Amino acid sequence: MSDTITIRLTEELATWLKSTARKTGVPVGRLVREQLERAKRETGTKSFMRFSGSIDGPPDLSSRKGFSRK
């Protein structure tokens, strides 16, 4: 391993991390690395999510002007 990073965690997250490490017997650093690797793998498989929230318009096409049945 060549790179070291320092991060600030919320108290809740730090408590969860320490508790999980204690329960599983896995070091905190290893838990963090495993979660980063998981996030890295999942990012590549959900490329469509980059458009999430970027499309503007009515949530239901039937509400568009000119298509109402009223």
Protein Blocks (a to p, Z undefined) as FASTA:
>chain_A
ZZdcdddddfklmmmmmmmmmmnopafklmmmmmmmmmmmmmmmmmmlmmgopagcdfbl
klpghiacZZ
